[in-house]
């Protein structure tokens, strides 16, 4: 299991669930983890001032992206993602019906060629979550309690995570709070790369 392996590697590096059991049976995987006490960051929307939520979001992104990747065995770079996408397209597992409005006019093959052609030459590699929505972050007393759903975790350009975060902020908190997030976030951000990864 990708997630089980990532969780094992992250023990002691980040607040993630402790694995109680992992097993495989008849091509099915079973992963049981210890419960993390806390509430989803997304659940604070009606209980906490939005600016405080945005600050917490940035602090959590800073913590994840500061993990030492010197010996990280998990690669999730744009080249890995393109390879995965190509395999799924070849097996007819991707339909343009699932694309957002901007990309609906493309076939999966055409969109892949565009992304392949415009792939960034330079990657700003850090440890990324890969699916860093507010409902994958647990908080307690306005402090990080834990991060969940790490199956896509690994070394990637931090713009990948940031593109997800900014979209999440736009959808649930308001586009005007994106700038506040970027003020709290520790790395400089390139808008072209944000657009590419989204």
N, C-alpha and C positions, 0 to 999 in steps of 0.2 A: 504493500500500500504506500503510495506517495505520501499521503498525509501522515501515516504512522512513522515513516522514516524522517520526515521533516520535524515532527514533534519530538522525536528522540534527539535529533541534532540540536534542537532549540532549548532543551532542558538546561536551565542555568544561565541561558542567554536572554530569555524573554519569558514573560508570564504566559505560559501556554498550558493546556490541559495535560495532566499526567496520565500516561497510558496504563490502564489496569489489565487489559487483555486485547490481544490481536490474534486473529486466526483466519485461515482460508479453508473453505469447504465447497466443493462442486462449483468452482469458478466464482464463488461469492466471498466477499471479504467482510469480516466482523471486527469492528473497532469499538472498544468500550473505554471511556476516559473518566477520570475523576471530575466531579462537578466543580465548576468555578463559581463562587458566590459573587453575585453582582447583578447589575441590570444592563441591558443593551444601551449603548450610547444613543441610539435612535429613540429610546423610550424617554429620554430627558427633554425632548423637544418642547413639550407642553409644561415642563416642570422647572426648567432652568433657562436663564437668558441665553439667547442664541449666540451671542459673542463668547460666552463661556464654553459652549459646546464646540464652537469653532477652534478656540484655543486648545481645548483638550484633544481634538482631532489632530491638530498640528503637532502637539507634544507626542502623541502616540506614533504619528508618522516619523517624527524625528528619532524616536527610540528604536523603531524597527529598522530604519535606514542607517542607523549607527552601529548595527551589529557587525563585528569583524568577519569579513567573508574570505579571509586568507585561506581557510581550509574547508570552505563550504562545498559540499559535493553535488549541490543541486543547481543546475543551469536552466534558467528560464529566459535566456536572451531572445532578442527579436529573431535570431536565426533558428533557435529551437522552436519558437512559436510559429514561424513560417513553415518549418518542416512538419509540425503537427497539423497545421491548417491544410497544407497540401495533401497530406494523407487523408484527412477527413473529406476534402473536396473530391479526391480520386474515388473515395468510397461512397460518394453521393450522400454524405451525412450533413451537408450544409445547404440550406435553401435561402434564397434572397428574401423570402417572406419574413425571415427573422431579422433582417437588417433594419437599422434605424432609417428614418425618413431620408436623410442625406444620401444614403447608399443604396436605397431600394431599386434605383434604376440600373444598378450593376448586376451582372451574373456573378456567382461566386468566383468563377475563373477569371473574369475581367477585374474584379476587385483584388484578387490575389496578385495578378500581374502588376497592377498599379502600386500596391503596397510593397511588392518585391522591388520594383523599379525605384521607388522613393524611400526605401529603407535608409535610416540614418547611418552614416559611415562611422560615427563615433558614438559609443554608448557610455553612459555614466552609471557604472555598475555599483549596486548596493544590494543588500538583502531586501527583497520585496515580498509583500504578502501575496499579491496577485489577484486579490478580490477584496480590497480594503474598503468595504462599505460600512456604514455605521452599525449595521446589525451583526457585524462580526467582531465588534469591540465591546468588552464588558467593563463596566466601571463600578466602583464602590467608594462612596464618600468623595466623589469627584476626583478619584485617582484610578489609574489603570489597574483593573483586576485581572484581565486576561484577554488574549486574542484567540479566536477560533477560526475554523474552516481554512486550514493552511495547505490544502492539497496542491495549490499552485505556487507555494512559496519557493523562493530560490533567487539566484543572482540574476538581476535584470536592471535595466535602466530605471532610475527612480521616477522618471516621467510617466511610466506605465501606471504605477500606483497613484500618482498625483492626478492623472487624467480621470481616473475613477473617482477619486475624492472630490475633485472640483465638480464633476457631473452630479455626484450625490448631494453636494452642498447646493448646487443650482436647483435641483429637484425638490429638496425637502426644507431647505433653510432660506434660499433666495440667492440669486446670482450676485447680489451686492456684497455677500459675505465671502466670496471667493478671494477678493483682494486682502481681506483681513487674514484669511488662512495663510496666504502667501507671505504675509508680513511675519507670521509666527514660524513658518517653515524655514529650516536651517539652510537649505541649498537654493542656489539661484535656479530659476525655471525659465525654460525656453518655450514660448507659446507654440512655435511650429512643431516641436516635439510633442507637446500636449495634444495638439490637433491630430498628429499622426497616430499616436497610440490610442486615442479615443476612436 
